[in-house]
Amino acid sequence: MLPMSCNDNPHLIFATNFSEACHAAIPMVAHWVDTLQARLTLLHVHPRGAGSQAARSLDSFFAESAHYPSSSRQLLSGNAAAGIAEFCRQHPQAMLVMPPSVRSYLPRPLHVSLRTQVLRQVATPMLTMLPDSKAIPELPALGGHVACWITGDEPRLDHVREAAALARQRDAELHLLFVLPEVSEGLMLEALYSDRPLAEPAAIRLLDDIAARIGDQVRVRVHLDTGSTQRSLARLLRASRASLLVVDRDTVVRKRLLRGAFASALRDSPCLLICVPARSHDDDGDRMPPPNARQRPALPPSAGLVRRHRPAAKAPRSWLAWDGAPGLLPA
């Protein structure tokens, strides 16, 4: 199944509850519609018995969308999370746009946000932003930077495909981000239960394998950092200057005390966020490469060092090729 941005007729589904956050997201949605030449569906799911008021609110929301050649409004009743997820299942090639709810800052034990409920059920990518974002990042029509966070625990590379397709469509640079854990006693225990790379050489091999699958039509830069995931990811995003971050859905939603919540590692992300669920198809080319899948020649000690925040650039037709600049990763 192709990523949404590769489709000839891309489809954006804007799920709205007419909140302040939804109104603030209208310029961003309009930009995506204009950039991708996408058709737009405004979707609202209301409680049973509130159809009349919901219909009036939906008719007046984002009135400018009526001028788009392919736009529609869809009104459903019932449970909001189930209704949105079911509508997305009927449109598997679409992308769901869902801003966060406004925080109440009141203690709500075991509360799960509507966005998190939908994200756990939906079968399409979700475009969203973090609740603490002061402003919605603006995406250039062409150029710019698209980031993709790879943890090594993902079973498939669907989020990398989506990020590469967006970078290709926007003529942007693609940045692959990877955070290595700090050396500690718990690292040995983690190695027993996880296949993710825990050392720099293994991480380099993994990123090299992933970059080789993308193709030569996208310029790729690789960023490595070591330390706390939240702080390191924030540093890497600032270094990459990315305005869009693509992640695997299971990396975003974490279980905490019997409930789902957004991963704390993304709390300081300044980017728009695209959460991509792993699709159930049999394309072996999309599976995550096994650790240490390829044997690479040993590097001299001086060349094997990678400075923090310094990206490794892929030269044309030579993925992760070393151009001799200090701090760049040799192939």
Rosetta blueprint (number, residue, H / E / L):
1 M L
2 L L
3 P L
4 M H
5 S H
6 C H
7 N L
8 D L
9 N L
10 P L
11 H E
12 L E
13 I E
14 F E
15 A E
16 T L
17 N L
18 F L
19 S L
20 E H
21 A H
22 C H
23 H H
24 A H
25 A L
26 I H
27 P H
28 M H
29 V H
30 A H
31 H H
32 W H
33 V H
34 D H
35 T H
36 L H
37 Q L
38 A L
39 R E
40 L E
41 T E
42 L E
43 L E
44 H E
45 V E
46 H E
47 P L
48 R L
49 G L
50 A L
51 G H
52 S H
53 Q H
54 A H
55 A H
56 R H
57 S H
58 L H
59 D H
60 S H
61 F L
62 F L
63 A H
64 E H
65 S H
66 A H
67 H H
68 Y L
69 P L
70 S L
71 S E
72 S E
73 R E
74 Q E
75 L E
76 L E
77 S E
78 G L
79 N L
80 A H
81 A H
82 A H
83 G H
84 I H
85 A H
86 E H
87 F H
88 C H
89 R H
90 Q L
91 H L
92 P L
93 Q L
94 A L
95 M E
96 L E
97 V E
98 M L
99 P L
100 P L
101 S L
102 V L
103 R L
104 S L
105 Y L
106 L L
107 P L
108 R L
109 P L
110 L L
111 H L
112 V L
113 S L
114 L H
115 R H
116 T H
117 Q H
118 V H
119 L H
120 R H
121 Q H
122 V L
123 A L
124 T L
125 P L
126 M E
127 L E
128 T E
129 M L
130 L L
131 P L
132 D L
133 S L
134 K L
135 A L
136 I L
137 P L
138 E L
139 L L
140 P L
141 A L
142 L L
143 G L
144 G L
145 H E
146 V E
147 A E
148 C E
149 W E
150 I L
151 T L
152 G L
153 D L
154 E L
155 P L
156 R E
157 L L
158 D H
159 H H
160 V H
161 R H
162 E H
163 A H
164 A H
165 A H
166 L H
167 A H
168 R H
169 Q H
170 R H
171 D L
172 A L
173 E E
174 L E
175 H E
176 L E
177 L E
178 F E
179 V E
180 L E
181 P L
182 E L
183 V L
184 S L
185 E L
186 G H
187 L H
188 M H
189 L H
190 E H
191 A H
192 L H
193 Y H
194 S L
195 D L
196 R L
197 P L
198 L L
199 A L
200 E H
201 P H
202 A H
203 A H
204 I H
205 R H
206 L H
207 L H
208 D H
209 D H
210 I H
211 A H
212 A H
213 R H
214 I H
215 G L
216 D L
217 Q L
218 V L
219 R L
220 V E
221 R E
222 V E
223 H E
224 L E
225 D E
226 T E
227 G L
228 S L
229 T H
230 Q H
231 R H
232 S H
233 L H
234 A H
235 R H
236 L H
237 L H
238 R H
239 A H
240 S H
241 R L
242 A L
243 S L
244 L E
245 L E
246 V E
247 V E
248 D E
249 R H
250 D H
251 T H
252 V H
253 V E
254 R E
255 K E
256 R E
257 L L
258 L L
259 R E
260 G E
261 A E
262 F E
263 A L
264 S H
265 A H
266 L H
267 R L
268 D L
269 S L
270 P L
271 C L
272 L E
273 L E
274 I E
275 C E
276 V E
277 P L
278 A L
279 R L
280 S L
281 H L
282 D L
283 D L
284 D H
285 G H
286 D H
287 R E
288 M L
289 P L
290 P L
291 P L
292 N L
293 A L
294 R L
295 Q L
296 R L
297 P L
298 A L
299 L L
300 P L
301 P L
302 S L
303 A L
304 G L
305 L L
306 V L
307 R L
308 R L
309 H L
310 R L
311 P L
312 A E
313 A E
314 K L
315 A E
316 P L
317 R L
318 S E
319 W L
320 L L
321 A L
322 W L
323 D L
324 G L
325 A L
326 P L
327 G L
328 L L
329 L L
330 P L
331 A L
